[in-house]
Amino acid sequence: MPSVLVTRRLPSSVLSRLQSVADVDVHRGEGPIAPDELRRRIADTAGLVCFSTDAIDRAVLEAAPQLRVIANVAVGYDNIDVAQARSRGVIVSNTPDVLTESVADFTWGLILAITRRLAEGERLVRRGEWKGWAFDLMLGSELRGKQLGLIGFGRIGRAVASRAPAFGMRVAFTARGDVAAETGDFPGESMSLDRLLITSDVISLHVPLTPDTRHLIDKRALARMKRSAFLINTARGSVIDEAALAWALQQHLIAGAALDVYENEPAVHADLLPLENVLLVPHLASGTTETRSTMAELAIDNVIEVLAGRAPLTPVL
């Protein structure tokens, strides 16, 4: 049977399906597999099941002359040198759609938590510093009647937007031309990035990481935002310049931020850690039992299909 390397543990029910058609090698250590170990263990494999924490670069691909398919257990695939894989005839797949709703729900969780200062209040209670109810204690910001600005309007961005009416928010979005054309009569206003930054009360990021989006939110962008605005990121960490964000929060140029992803995960910029006006969450947006199981199933399905000589279900185009 062909061999397949899986770089992190997956549910046994999922692995058993793959084990019926392939010789499966699973990395069972804590954290991501080390680059040198990855190159060693991938040498004779036909398939690779990997995650956004694995850098599948040219060196890895050169170490795997038998490789036929890479199944990334994630929507984004900036961790993979897709062009290099294609040049070697290696098919790359991802797991779109299955995590859309869980990430959209989680985004609203972050919005509510940062605007109503939930984490800040929880820390106050745990420190034993809460002195009881007070009329002006930790006043937050309401959402009704305000503008939700979405940077990126793909599947997840639209799912976030669809929930906005429940909170009385109007939606504005900025997106690539091809994505914007797909929105049709979606109830939201398309606008330039600059206008969205200036006018939005909550800004949520939903773009892939590309050379164009790296540090899209920098000092200039943060300075354009309202002082009462909140920034939410469930996309990719490097879309935000974390040093610039720490500066903006320290100077109270924006009201707050909620982050689920970071530039150098699992490291977080040191200047963000002591700040009360930022909510820091450990990459949990797709973290439901149902979603993670479905992601794993889809990745395995993609490997099985390619090894059987068929087209993958969700190829990266």
Secondary structure, DSSP 8 states (H G I E B T S, - for coil): --EEEESS---HHHHHHHHTTSEEEE--SSSS--HHHHHHHTTT-SEEEE-TTS-B-HHHHHT-TT--EEEESSS--TTB-HHHHHHTT-EEE---STTHHHHHHHHHHHHHHHHTTHHHHHHHHHTT---S--TTTT-----TT-EEEEE--SHHHHHHHHHGGGGT-EEEEE--HHHHHHTTT-SSEE--HHHHHHH-SEEEE-----TTTTT-B-HHHHHHS-TT-EEEE-S-GGGB-HHHHHHHHHTTSSSEEEES--TBTTB--TTTTT-TTEEE--S-TT-SHHHHHHHHHHHHHHHHHHHTTS--SSB--
